[in-house]
Amino acid sequence: MTGAEAGGNLLILVAAIVGLGVVSQLLSARFRVPSVLFLITAGVLIGPEGLGVLTVDALGGSSGLSTIVGLSVAIIVFEGAFHLKIEKIKQAPSAVLRLTTIGAAIALAGTAVAVHVFLEANWDIALLIGALLVATGPTVVTPILKVVPVRDRVAATLETEGIVNDVTAAILAVVLFKAMTVRELTADVYLQLFAERLGTGLLVGVVVAAVVWAVLQYVDLSPDNAPQNARLLTLAGAIIAFGSADYIFSEAGVAAAATAGLILGNAGLPYEEDIAAFKGDITLLVLSFVFITLAALLEFDQLFALGLGGVAVVVVVMFVLRPLLVFLTTRGDRFTFRETLFMSFVGPRGIIPASVATLFAIRLQTSEAPTNQAGADLLVGTVFLVILVTVVLEGGFARQIAEKLDVIPMRVLIIGGGRVGRSLAERLEARGENVVLIDEERTTLKQLRNDGFTAREGDGTDVDVLREAGADNARIVVAATGDDDVNLLVAQLAQSHFDVQTVIARANNPSNAAAFEDLGVETISAAESTAWAIDNVIERPALSNWMSELGRSGDVQEIEVTDENLIGERIVDVGSELPNGVLIALVSRNGTNEVPSAEVELQEGDHITLIGRTEAVHEAIKQCGKPV
């Protein structure tokens, strides 16, 4: 084969891999399962175990593949670190710190012991596998959370754990790998290796980040192309940091990429949103390319060779270590038992373990030592087996697990993304509810999505559109369009086809309000609401001003009393324990509402209305019960 023919074949192969990667991402969005599942399937399909189109030689041999995987790991790690915001870590529950320290240590040690016992692996390979399988990773956790809209505290814990562990696991694995390739390893040599790689990575990462930051801050990048140049400069910084550090000390590049990403992500860069979006797209392409390539090079013999020992390792990782570390590290953070159980079942492994394991395996296979070659097969087989099983079971069935455990909070569907629907969505999302907007107008949809709302295109009077948006699990459906006929039909469909607890409709014409109410629909008349607000300004200006201020900086929430410690307590005693700036305004019991006196005792199932500053109300909710 001539050089031109080989180059043409490689070009076609790369184009096919990228195309399969994009298709996998689209299928992931369509069927709401992690894209890793489709990427692995595509890789196996075109690899030696399938059509045999993709081989190591087709990608330039082990050296070429090692370079491709190494650069890809750099970009992926940089992306993860770039999104690791210090403020987000501060806002996340304290369980995150324990999960990423104590939990990671339990995962590493437990996995290493399981691999050593069940697969009879040497301790160096066992520890390396344990370090890699610490990483849950945002590339598989984030798609799950898009499908399973759990409460903010649960999502923040899982996402932050994935981002932190992705970076730390990669760096730890790099140090362990370098240590295992040294024939005579002592404590002094190990510390030297660790200091060299981590120290070099930190230094190079800081220098590269400082240069990129200085250029973006003080150099005119051309007004016409400044955002584009900023994106390219940041991407170049990730690659330069990795390459420079790896040139100085092999395996130091990952630490450098992580350091540069962490610093730049928290440095307040100009055009930060453009950079984050651009790097996200690049990472998706790189992730797709690498995962398909790695899966294509996976040989089934490596999996089958693990036998029952491999199955035992997977069982220990999924059903022993994960629940153990989650329950130990999330105690005292106001997670319910069901939420803790859900987090125990959501720990799929993803791209970092796969790519780094393959990178190490390539380097071990080039060694002449038979033990290293055997270790390479064990490394790749074990890591990929855990990834396959956890992605399929935990990723594919996450929605069903969440529904069974009842950890999905209130879902609100708003039909109509105009001013009314949008304003309502803003208020609900500020309180942590899961809101989905439905609208037919593409311009409106584009604006909503650009502003961060979850918006679906479609006709709200179509049952299939409502079901696709989650009406089966919605507790509230709000018909907020400017067309009363549409709102009335939406209300009828929500009541007749779905088990919706509350249906609220906007009546644009006051004369239509009676028709809505005859259907048992909670009705808000736009005209009457406006008149009521104007009347308040005229007759009750102080109350009107207070209500307006409450809408900006306060909140009103109705919750159900579920805490056993509150049942039988008097209002005066409960009120004294609530945060400053919040009051119990109403108590609802057996269909009656009253402004409670100080001596009223709370009963199980009572609904109490809290009013006050937003932060204080949210803190009070955690103390008293669950939102209605």
Residue, then its C-alpha position, 0 to 999 in steps of 0.5 A: m500500500t502506498g503512502a497516499e493510500a494509507g493516508g487516505n484510509l486513515l482519513i476515512l477511518v478518522a472521519a468514520i470515528v468522528g461520525l460515529g461519535v456524533v451519532s452516539q451523542l445524538l442517540s444519548a440525548r434522544f434515549r436519555v442514557p449516557s453516551v458512553l454506552f453508545l460509544i462503546t458499542a460503536g467501538v466494538l462494532i468497528g474493532p477487531e471483535g466486529l468488522g475489523v476496520l479499526t486496529v492499532d496499526a491503522l492508527g500508526g501503531s502503539s506509539g501513535l495511539s499512545t500520543i493520541v490518547g495522551l493528548s486526549v487525556a490532557i484535554i479531558v482532564f483540563e476540561g474537568a478541572f476548568h469546571l471545578k469552581i471553588e465557589k461551587i465546592k463551597q456551596a456543595p454539601s460538606a459530604v463532597l469533601r468526605l466523598t473525595t477524600i475518605g470515600a476515594a481512599i476507601a474505593l482505592a484500598g477496597t478495589a485494590v484488595a478485591v483485585h489482589v484477592f479475586l484476580e491474584a494480581n500483584w499489588d502494584i497492578a492492584l493499586l493502579i486499578g484501584a486508583l483508576l476506578v476511584a473516578t466516577g467522572p462527569t462524562v457519565v454522571t452528568p448525562i444521568l442527572k439530566v435524565v434523573p432530575v434529583r434534588d440540587r443537593v444530591a446532583a451537586t454532590l454527585e457532579t462535584e465528586g465526579i469532577v474532583n475524582d476524575v482529576t485526582a484519580a488520573i494524577l494518583a494513577v500516574v504516580l503509581f504507574k511510574a512507581m511500578t515501572v521502577r525495578e527497585l522501589t523504596a520509600d525514598v524512591y517513591l517519594q522522589l517519583f511523586a515529588e518529581r511528577l506532581g511538583t513538575g506538573l504543578l509548576v508547569g501548570v501554574v506557569v502556563a496558566a499565568v501566561v494565558w491569563a496575562v495574555l487574555q487580560y493585557v493583550d489586545l486579541s483583536p476586537d473582531n476575533a477576541p472570543q475566538n482567539a481566547r478559545l484557541l489560546t486556552l486550548a493551546g494552553a492545555i496542550i502545551a502544559f501537558g506536553s511540556a511537563d511530560y517532556i520534563f518527566s514522563e507522566a507529569g503532564v496530567a498534573a500540569a493540565a489539571t493545575a492549569g485548568l483549575i487555575l484558569g477556571n477560577a481566574g475570572l477570564p474574559y470570554e469565559e462562557d465562550i471558552a467553556a462552551f468551546k472546550g465542552d464541544i472539543t472535549l465531546l469530540v475528543l471523548s467520542f474519538v478516544f472512547i470509540t478507539l479504546a473500545a475498538l481495541l478491546e479484546f473480548d478474550q481480556l474480559f473472558a480471561l477474568g472469569l468469576g474473579g472479574v465478576a467478584v471484583v465488579v460486585v465488590v465495587m458496585f454493591v459493597l464499596r460504593p454503598l459503604l463509602v456513600f453511607l459513611t461520608t454523607r451522614g449528617d448532611r440532611f440527605t434522606f435515606r432514599e437519596t443516600l441509597f440512590m447515590s450508592f447506586v450511581g457511581p459509573r466509571g467513564i473515560i478517564p479510567a478507560s483512556v489512562a488504563t489503555l495509555f498505561a497498557i500500551r506502555l507496558q506492552t512495549s516492555e520486554a518483561p512478560t509480567n508487564q505484558a500480563g499486567a497490561d491485559l489484566l489492567v485493561g480487562t478489569v477496568f473495561l469490565v467495571i466500566l461496561v457493567t456500571v455504565v449499563l446497569e447504573g447508567g441505563f437503569a438510573r431513572q428506574i432506580a430513582e423512581k423506585l426510591d422516589v428521589i425525583p422532586m416535584r416536576v413542573l410543566i409550563i406550557g407557554g414560554g412567553r413572559v408569564g411562563r418564563s417569569l414563573a419558571e425563574r421563580l420556581e427554579a430559584r426555589g430548586e424545583n425542576v421546571v420544563l417549558i414547552d413552546e412551539e416558537r423556535t425563537t422563544l425556545k432558542q432564547l429560553r435555552n440560551d438562558g439556561f432553561t429546560a425547554r422542549e419544542g412542541d404543541g402543548t395540546d399533544v399528549d405525546v409532547l406532554r408525555e415526552a416532557g415528563a407529564d407522567n411524573a409531573r406534580i403540577v402542569v401550568a397552562a400559561t399561553g396567551d390563548d385560552d382555548v389552548n390553555l383549556l385543552v391543556a388542562q383537560l389533557a393533564q387531568s384526563h391522561f396524566d396523574v397530575q396533582t395540580v393543574i393551573a391555567r391562565a385565563n386571558n379573558p376574564s369571562n373564560a375563568a368560569a369554564f376553567e373552574d367548572l373543570g376543577v382547574e385552578t384558574i388565574s385570571a390575568a385581568e383580575s390579578t392585574a386589577w387586584a395588584i393595582d388595587n393593593v397599590i391604591e388601598r394597601p400601599a405598605l402591603s403592596n410594597w412588602m409583597s413586591e420586596l418579598g418577590r425579590s428577596g423573599d419566599v413563601q413555602e408550604i411544607e408538610v411536617t415530617d420530622e418526628n422531633l417536631i410532632g407535638e411541638r408548640i408553634v412558639d417552641v418551633g418558631s424560636e428554633l427557626p432561622n432569623g427572618v422566617l415566620i410560620a404564617l399559616v397552619s393547614r390541618n384537615g382542610t382548614n387554614e388558620v393563623p396559628s397562636a403560640e400554643v398550637e401543637l403541630q401534628e404529623g401531616d400538618h401543612i405549615t406556610l413559611i414566609g421570610r427571606t429566601e435563604a432563611v425559608h430554605e434553611a427552615i424547610k430543611q429543619c421542618g419537613k418537605p415542600v408540598 
